């Protein structure tokens, strides 16, 4: 609404004259809001020069809260306020944003009403000496504030149907005088019913009906047909009914909205009911339960012929009702909050204990189960399965919930999906999370039910042999001395998944009662210089309205906020609270920061957490699509400043997820994928992986390479194009590699695959992405991953193609299967030949091992050669 009578009012009129034609209090309030946001560092003296300096602050139109703040500042006159700022008011204990706004509003009002020419206050010279026979001195502001707060709290308890609960909880020491103990008993017996009468509350239906009686016929029609219609009428229909333009209908609609917003505030029967409903919806509640708590919701409203709950749903933006569920602010947001809550409790297989979630939510258990089912979650053995989108994820969660291996037929039956047993077995065989414990029985690899060589399992064996704990240096030395793996890989596995590193000691991770993710594992939370962390948040209407909002548990861990606690952070705009007293960690309102930055809905901001409990909010600079993808990715982490080139961006991206600045690209990419930062991971893939269209034009075989294909003989693992397939030797006939290394009867050579190439292939299967093959500090090739939908994956029955980098271009080594890559790594680690067994446990080939320095190892630059048995396709 307009607060000024004309565009040039500030030239023709003084503020005092302006307030004669507009609402004085509303004008002062708006001016105060502008001052608090835009002039928070300006001293009050120069900002309000027309207010008399000797004017006692007690004469201003202030609340007891503001009077308490002035008392704690030990200021009595306007002159005492001269050097202070808005920031000084925020620093006063117990002072919040509304109190600061009230104080500035009083100063604005005094500046408008008081004469600008008056330098001294013309009141009594000795105000402190009371007149004889006068009324007793009023209570101090703190006591008045306490009485007002208790009265307001009593009203709220009455609204929440908790009028019989004690308002106070006074505890006195053992041995206190009997009088003090009785005093504590009386105070603890003090309830809301003692202050608020149950008959004093007004009727929300009658209140809304009275509001309808104040509207004209067209306004009632628009309210009934546009807001409350099922379905609502279109503007064009109402325009035809009223014989006016659609714009005129829109204007009437806007006026009705303004009337509703201004009418039903907290303190009215409708406003109180809305406040109670919003409190109950955290973030979801069954409509039936709300009606049981507030029976008025089911009553029909005369004049519009719909139940009161529908009226409140359509008129209040803070919640909506869909399919019997009341959600705040809407059902998609409630589902997202539920997903975030379950993520914090989820195990590595996406399993969530139902009892833990039930204890963390105020919803009754039956209602919680109905809501989880409505959201599409599956329940098994009182465990919630949160990852069921893919076959393998669903199977992992079901096995973890069962706690023991299952026959493949039983597993498929319990999953209840439309897939064949064969396709399920193929998925499990290609996923490292599963192991076969019998011919047709599957379990989880984390159960260690079958000897299986991998870094993760080897760490488990080492810890078991050492009694459960081992110093990280000893663990790295023990494994790297026997396996061809890097120390950084061992350390990465030791600090993730089933294991953790605490004070240099590796041990098996124990799931806490209330899991909290580390900041470095939290999506959209990034580390910055000097111990700063930044959480990227997309601003919504609720942020701009001043609502609190949930934050990941990694933020709570970062600021040291445990369950049931509240942590207060300092900022330039007053205290910022992080609390974990409800369903999940949450932040207090950041509206004042958004107002200062003039942020719009849909923009991204960073919540900045600094050392020593400091907090701030900054606006994310737009990402320039013309920048290098690494620079765009760095901008999404809040590290755009100071990133001058892709190399700087790579270091910033590593540091943002708490990796060493010299971390390898595959480590950085894996970290962002595991965190769920898909937008950043997608940009990194543009640089560090290559689309398949770049693979087809591979250079022809270099005849000078000892591994080249000539006359169908073993090529040392290289071929001229991606469709390479080595022809099978006739049964019973041995072949040779240029006459030097024979292929055993019954086998055919796939290629000389080097152990570090096989290790990259294993990682490619785990990450479902391209992985570089490192030879020292250089990239010597790639393990290229394709998904099951690819024609090549079907043709070669493998998802990974190994290629080697050469000056003339890339050359294909072979298409390699996951169990073959594992066998090569095992053969190199144990320095002996290894039989290759397929997913069904049947022998499918062999890995030959050649001693380092031998003629074959030197000739083909590898100690391992992969053979497949005749009849093995690809």
N, C-alpha and C positions, 0 to 999 in steps of 0.2 A: 504494500500500500504506500501511497505518497505521504511523506512526512513533512513536506514543505508546501506552502500555498501557491508558489509561482516559481519559474526557473530563475528569476533575478531577485529572489527574496533577500539574498545576502548583500545586495547593493542598496535596496530601498528600506530594509527593515533591520532592526536590532534583534538578537535572539529572544529577548524578552517579549517583543511584539509578535514574533513568530509563534511562540508558545500559546498565544491567545487564540490561534486559529487551528492548532493541531494538538494532539494529545501530548502534554508536557512530559509525563513519565516515560512514554514510549520513545519520544525524541531523545531524551537524556540517555535512555538505555542503549539506543543505537549508536549514539556518539561515544558512549563509554566503551562499547564493544570495539569500535574503530580505534580508540585510543589504546586499549589494552593490546591489540594485535600489532598496531603499527608504531606505537611510541612507548614500547615497554621499557626503554632505557632513559626516557626523558624525565627530568626532575619535575615534581609536581609544582614547585614555586613558579618557574617561568611558564609552565603550561597553563596555569590558572591564575593569571596576574590580577583579575578583578575581584577575587574572593578576599575579603578583609583578613589581614594577617592575624589579628587578635581574636578572630571569631572562634569561640570554643567549639571543638569537634562534637561535643554533646548536643549542640543545637542543630546539627545537620540531620537530615532525614535518613538515619542509618538504622540497620537492624542490630540486634544484640550480637550477632556474629561479627559484624564489622566493629562494634564497640569493643568486643573482646580482643580483636586484632590490634586496635589502637592502644588498648590498655597494655598488651604485651610488648608493644613498641615503646611504651612510656611517652606517648605524645598526647597533648591535651588541646593544642590550638592549631590553626592552619599553618602558623609560622613554623611549628615543630615538624610539619610534613614537607616543608619547602625542599630540603635536599634529598628526599626519598623518591624512589621510583616504583613502578609496578613490580619489578623484580624483588625489591625489598619487602613488599607485601607478601609475595609468594614464599619468601624465606621464613615467614613467621610460622611457628609450630601450629598445626591444625587449620591453617588457612588454605582454602581451595580456590578454584577458578571462579565459582559463583560469588564467593565473599569478596574477592578482588574486584569483580565487575560491579558489585553493589557499592563498594567504597568509591570507585571512580564515578559511578552514576550520581552519587551524592555530591561530589565535587563539581561535576558538570551542571547539576541543578543549581547549586549555589552560585556558580559563575554566571548563569543566565539570569537568575532572579535578583541577586544582589547588585547594587549599583557599582559600576566600574569606577566611579569617581571616589568612592568611600574607601579610605585607607585604614580607618580604625573602626572597630566595632563599637556601636553606641549603646551597648547593653550595660547592666549594672557593673560598677567597678569592682565590687567584691562579691563575686558570685558564690564563692566558697562558703560564706557565712550565712546560714539559714535564718529566716525571719522568725521572730517569736510567735508561737502559736501555729506555725506552719505544719504541713503534713509530715509524717516520718520520712526520713531519707529513703529514696528508692533502693532496691537491691542492686548490688554491683552487676555489671554487664555479664560476667561469667555465670553468675547464679541465674540471671534471667534467661541466658542462653540455655542453661541446663534444663530449666523448666520447660522452655519452648521445645527443646529436642525430645524430652521425655513425652510431652503431649503428642508430638508428631509421631514418635515411635509407637505410642499406644494406639493412635488412629490406624497406623499401618498394620499392627498386630490384629486389630479388630477386622480390618479388611481381609486379612489372610486367614480368618477364622481361627485365630490363635489367641483369643482374648484371655484364656485362662493361664497362659504362660507368664512366668515372672519376667518383669522388665529389667531387673537388676540381678547381678550375681556378686554379692558382697562376701568376701572371705576375711575372717579375723583370725588372729593368732590363737593358738592354744593357750589357755590361762588368762585370756583377756577378761576384764571385769564383767560381771554378770550384766550390767547395764549395757555394755557395748555388744555383748553377745545377743541380748534381746533386740537391740537396735538392728543388728544384722539380720535377725529373723524377720523383723517387720519389713525391712527393705526388700529382702528376698521374696516376701509374700506379696509384694506390690505388683499387680498385674494390669494389663490393658483394660480389663473390665472395671477396675477401680476408677479409671479416668474417662472412659468412653462408654456411653450407654448403648446397648444393642438397639434400642428403639430410636436412637438419634440418627441412624443412617437413613439416607433418602433412597427412593426407589429409582433405579436406573431406567426402567421402562417408562415410568411416568415422566422422568426428567427428559428423556428423548422425545416423548409424545408432546411435552410442553414446547420443546424446541420446534417440532413440526408445526405447531399452531402459530408460530411467529413467522412462518414462511408463506409466501403467496402461492397461488395455485400452480404457476409454472415451475417454481422452485421445488415444490413437493413432487410434481410429475418427474422432473429431472432426477431428483433424489431417488424416487421409486423405480423409474424405468432405466436410468443410466447406471446408477451406483448399485442398486439392489436387484435389478432385473436378472432373470435366469432364462435365457441369456440377456445381456444388456442391450438396449435399443441403440441404434446408430444415430449419429448427429443428424443425418439427413432425414430420418424418419420423424424425429422430434421437431425439426425445422418445418416440415410439412404440416405437422399437427398444430403448431403454433402460428404458422404462416409468417415465419421470420427466417432470416438467413442462418446458415450453420454457424457462422461466426458469432451471431448473437446468442445462440444456444451455448456455444463454448464459453462466452462471457458469463452467462448465468451460472453455468456449471462451475467456473472458477470462483465465482463469488460464494456459492454454496460450500465449496471446499474450504475457503478462508473462514467462513462462519463456523464450520465444524471444528477446524483446528483451534480457533480461538475460544470456542465454547467449552469443550470437554477436556479441560486440563486436569491435572492431579488436584484433588480437593473436591471435585464434583463426583456424583455417584457413578457416572459413566467413566470418568477419568480414573477413579479409584479401581473400578472393576478392570479396566484395561491394564493398569499397572500390575494388579495381582496376576492377571493372565500372562503378561509378559514374563513375570518372575517364575511362573510355573512352567513355561515353555523354555526349557534349557537343554537342547534347542528344539525339542519335540515333545508333544504330549498328545495323548488320545483325546479326541473331543468329548467322548463319553466321560472320561475322568474329570475334565474341566466342568462339565455340566453337573456332575455329582458334587464338586466342590462349590460351584456357584449355580444353583438351580435357576436363577434369573436368566441365564443364557438360553434356556429352552423356551422361554415365554415369547409369544408372538407380540410384535410391536404394532399397536393400532395405527392405522393410516397407511402402513406399508405392507402389512400382512406377511411378514417374514419373521423368523425367530431372531432374538437379540444377538445370538452369536454370529449370524450372517451379517447383521448390520455392522457389528464391530469388525468383522473380517474385512468387509469392503471399505470401511472408513478409516482403518488404521493400517499404516504402512509397515508397522513393526512385526506383523505376523500375517499368515494366511492359512486357510483351512483347505486341505485337499484330501479327498478320499478318506475322510474321518480322522485326519491328522492335522493338528495345529502346529505350525512350524514358524520359527523366528530366524531370519525375516521371511524365508520361504522354504519350501520343501527341498529344492536343490541345494540350498545353503546348509540345511540341516543334515542332508545326506553327506555333504562334504565334511562337516564337523564330525559326524559319526565315523567316516572313513579315517580322518586324522586321529581320532581317539583310538580306533582299533589299531592303527599303524604303530602307535606308541606302545601298545601291549603285545604286538605281534612278534612271534619267534621267527627264526630264519625261514621257516616254511609257511609263514603267514597264518600261524595258529594263535588264537586268542582264547584265554580261559574265560568262560562265561561268568564264573563267580567274580573274577577280578573286575570285569566290566560292570556287572550288576552292583558291585560295591562302590563303583565310581560314578554312578548315575542315580538321580533321585527317582527314576521311573520304576514302577513296580515290575517284578520279574516277568510276569505274563505279558505286560505291555511292551517291555524291552524285546522279548522274543518275537512278538507280533511285528514290531518295527523292523527288526533285523531281517525277518522273513520278507517283509514288504520291500526292503532295500535289495533283496536278492542274495543275502548271505545264507550259507549252508551250515547246519549244526550237526556235530557228530561227537558222541561221548562227552557232552557238555563243553565242547570246544567249537569255537566259531572259525570256519574256514573262510579266510578273506581273499585267497588267491585261487580262483577256480576258472579263470578265463581260458587257460590252456590245459591240455590233457595232463602234461607233466606237473604243472603247479597244483592242479586238483589232486593228482595222485600223491604228491609229496605231503600235502596237508592232511589227506585222509589217512595215510600211513602213520604220520606223526600223531594224529588223534587216536588211532587204534593202539599204537605202542608196540606192535609186533608185526612180523612179516605176514603178507597175505598172498594166497594163491591168485594168479592173474585173473581167473574167472570170478573169484569173490571180489577182487578189487574193482573189476569192471562193473559188477552188479551193484556194489555200494556207491560207485560214482554216478550210476544212472544216466550215462551219456550215450548218445547215438553214435557209437564207434565200434569197430571190430576189435576183437582181442588181439589180433595181429598188429593193427596200427598202434594200440596201446603199448604192446611189447616193444615195438620199434622206437616209440617215444622214450620209454624208460631206458632202453639200451643206449640211446644217444645222449642221455642226461647223466652227468657225473653225480647227481644227488642220490642215484639209485644203485643198488647192487643186487645181483641174483643170489639168493641164499639157498635155493634148490632149483631143480630143473624148471619148474613153473611157479616159483615163489619169489616174491620181491620184497626187499626191505630198503631202509635208508642207509646210505653210506656212513652217515654220522653215528650209526649204531655200532660200527666196527664188527660186523658179523662175518666178514670175509676178508682175508688178507688181500690187500689191494694197494699197489704202490702209487702214491701221489704225495705231494708235499704235505697236504693237510693230514692224511693218514699217518705219514711218517712222523709228523710232529706229535700225534697222539701216541704212537708207539714209544717215542723218546720220553714223553712225559710220564707214561705208565712205568717205564723202566726206572725213571728217576724218582718215583714216588709222588708224582703229581705236579712238581714244580722244577723248573730248570732255568738257569740264567741265560739270557738271550744270546750272549756271545758264545757260550758253550753249545747251545742248540744250533746256531748258524754254522759253527765250525764242524760239528758232528755230521750234519746233513750235507753240507757243501763238500766235505772231504770224501764223501762216498757217492754223491750224485752230481750230475752236470747241471746244477741250478745256481742262480745268482744269489748272493746274500740278501739282496733287497727283496727277492721273491719270498724267501723264507721268512724274513721279518714282516712282510706284508701279510702272509698267511697267519703268522703268529699273533698278529694284532687284530685279526678280523674273524668273523664267523664264530666257531666254537671256542676260540681262544682269545686271551687278552694278555697284554704286557703291563705289569704294574711294578714300578720302581725297578725296571730292568729284569724282572722275573716273568717268565711265561707260565701261564696256568690255564686250565680249562675254565671258560666263562660260565658263571653261575647266573641264571636268570633271576633278577630281583623281583620282589613282589610288585613293585610299580616301576616297570622299565622306563629308562630315560635314554634317549639317543644322544650320542656325543654331538657337540656343535658341528664337528667336521663331517658328520654323516647326515646332517639335516638339510633337506632341500631348501634352496633359496637363502641359506645362511652362509655368509662368506667371511673369511678372515682378511683383515687389512693390516696396514703397518701399525707397529707399536701396540699390539694387543687389541686393536679395534675389531669388532665384528659387525657385519651389516646384514639385516634381514630384508629381502626385497618383498614388498607388499603392494598389491594392486588396490588402489583406493576405490571404495564402494560408497553407496549412499549412506550406509550405516556409519562408516568412518566420518563422513562429513557432517552427520547429524550428532556426533558425539558419543556414539555407542562404544562400549568395550568390545573386544574381539579376541578369539582364541589365538594362541601362538603355539608353535611346536614345543615339545618337551626339551628339545635341544637348547632353546632359549632359556627355559627355566634352569637347566643344568649350567648354562653359561653364567647366569647372574646369581646362582646359588640358592634358587628357590625350590625347596622341597615340598612334597604334598602336605597340604594343610597350612602352608605358610604364605606370607605376603612380604615381598621385597620392594622397598622404595628406592628409586634411583633419582639422582639430582639432575636438574636441567636448567636452562636459562628461563624456562617458563614454568618453573615450579616442579613439585614432586611428580614422578611418573611411577605408577605401581605395576608390578608384575605379581600376580597372585595365582596360587594353585589351591583354591578352596572349593572348586566345583568339579565339573566333569573333566576338565583338562586345564593346563596353564592358560592364562589369559592376560591381556594387557588392558590397562585403563585407557580412557579416551585420549586420542591424539588430535582432536579437533583444533585445539589452539595452535598446534604446529602447522596443520594443514592450512588454517586461515592465514597464518603469517606467510606461508609460501604460496598462497593463492592457488592451491592444488585443485584440479577438477577431477570428477569421477572418471575412472578408467586409467588415470596416470599411475605410474609406478613411483613409489618412494622407498627410501631405505630407512629402517629403524636402526639407529647406530648405538651400539653398546660399547662404551669406552671403559678403560681401567678405572678403578676407584669409584665405581658406582655412578658413572656419568651416562647421560642419555641425550640423544638428539634425533631429529628427523631431517633428512635431506631429500631433495627431488632428483630423480634419475634423469640424466641428460638423455635426449632422444638418441637412439642407435642409428648411425649413418649406414645405410645399406651399401654405400660405395666403399666403405672401409674393408680392410682385409678381414676374413671371417674370424681370425684369432683376436683381432682388435674389437670386433663386434661382441665376441664372447666375453672378453675382458670387461667391456662396458656393462654387460648384464650383471657382472659381479660387483659393480661399483668402483672398478679400478681403472676407469677410462683416463683419468688425469695421470700424466707421466708415462703413458704407454706410447712410445714413439714408433715402434716397429713390431712386427710379428714376434721377434725373439723376446722383446720385453713383455709382450702380451702373454707368451707361453709361461714365463716365470711368474707373472702375476696370477695366471690361472692356476698354477701349481700351488702358490702360496694361499690362494683363496680357499682351497680345500685342505689346507694344513699339510701339504706335501712338500718335500724339499724343492728348492727352486730349480735344481738340476734333474728333477724327475723326468722319466722318459714319457714320450707322448702317449704310449699305450696305458701307462699308469694313470696319467691325468684323465684320459678319455674314460677309462674304467671307473675312476672315482666319480666323475659326473654322472655316468650311467647308473651306478649303484645308488647314488643319492636321489635319482629321479629328476635331475635337471636336464630334461630332454631338449629344451630349447638350446642350451649351451652345447650339449653333446652333439646335436645336429650340426652346429657350426663347426665343431672340432672334426666331425667326420668328413666335412667338405675338404679339409686340409690333410688329414692323416689317414684317410681311407680313399680308395679309388673306386668309382662306379664301374660296373661290368663293361660298360661301353669302351673303357680304356684298355680292356684286356685283349680284345680280339686281334689287334694288329701287332702281334709279337714278332720279334726278329727271328729270322731263320737261324738254324743251328750253326754255331761256329765250328767249322771242321777242325780247328786247332784245339778245341776243348776235348780232353780225354774222355769226357762223359757224353760225347755227341752220339746221335743215332746213326748207325751205318749198317746197312744191309740187314736190318731187323735185329741186330744184336743188342745186348744190354747197354743202355745209354748212360749209365751212371746217374739216372734220375732226371735227366733233362730231355725235353722234346721240343719240336718246332712249333707247336700250337697247342691250344687248350683242349683239343680233342684227342690228345695222345692216349694210346692204349697199347701196351706191349703184347705182341702176339704170343700165344701159348706154345710151348714146345710140345712136340708129339710125346704121347705117353711112352714111358720106358726109355726115353732117349735123353741123355745129358747134353746140355749146351754149354757154351763157354762165353766169357766176356773177352772177346778178342784173343781167345786162347789162353787167358791167364787165370780167370776165376770161373770155375764150373758152377752151373746151376744144378742142384740136386734133382734127381729123377722125381717126377710128380709135382714139381714146382715150376713157376715162371717168375722172372725177375720184374718187379715193379720199378725199382730204382734204388740208387745209393742215396738214402735220405739221412742227412746229418742230424745228430741228436738235438742240436739247438733249433733246427728246423721243425723237428717233431714236437719240441716243447712249445714252439709258437703255434703249431697246429692244435695242440691240446687247449691252449688258451683261447684260440679262435672259436673252438667248439663251446667253451665255457661262456664266452662273451657274446657269441653269435655276431661277430664282427671281424673285419680284417685286422690282422696283427702283424707288425713288422718283425722280420727276422734280423736280430742284431748280431753282428760279428765284431765284438769289441765295441767301439763307439760308432761304428758305421752300420747303416741299414743294408744288409746283404740280400734281402729278398722280402717276400710277403707270404703270409698264410691267408689266402683269399677265401672268405666265407660266402656261401650262397644258401638261401633258405630252401625248405623242402619243395616249394612251388616251382623252383627252377628246373628247366629241362635237363641241365647238366647234372644236377643232384640226382635226378631219377636215372639218368643214363649211366653214371659212374658209381651210383649207390654210395655217394660220399658228398659231404657238404663243404670240404676244404680242398682248395687247389694250392699246392706249393709252387712258387715261382722264385727264380733267382734273378737278381739285378745285374745287368751287364752294360757296358758302354753302348752296345748296339741296341739295347732294349731288354725287356724282361723275357725269360724263357721258362717254360713249364718244367717242373721236376716231375710231378705226378699228382693225381687225385688221391687223397689219403683219408682213410676212415679213422674215427676216434679211437677205437680199440687198437688199431695198428700203430697210431701215434704213441699211445701209452706203452705198447710193447717195445717200441724203439727206445723210448726213454728208460724203460726198465732194463733192457739189454745193455745200454751204455752204462747204467749205474752199477749193474751187477757184473759187467765185463764178461758176459757169456751169451750164447745164443738163447733165444726165447721163442717158445711156440706162441703163435697168434691165435687167440680164440675169439670167435664172433660173439654177438649178443646172446646167442642160444647156447653158448658154452662149447660148441663144436669147433675143433681145430680148423682154422681157415688159412693158415700160412705160417711163415717163420721169419724171424729176424736173425740174420747172420751177424756175428760179431767178429771183427778183425782187429788184432792187436795194433795199437798205435805204433807207427814206424814200419809196419809190415809193407810189403810191396803193394798189396791191394789197397790198404788204407792210404798210402801215399799217392797211388795212381788215381784213385777216385775221390781223394780228399774227404774220406768219411770212414768211420769205424763200423758203420752199420749199413746193411743192405736189406731191403724189404722184399720178401718173396710171398707170392700167393699160390695156394694149391690150385691145381687144374679144376675148372668148374666154377671158380670164383670170378664173377663178372667184373668188368672195369679194369 
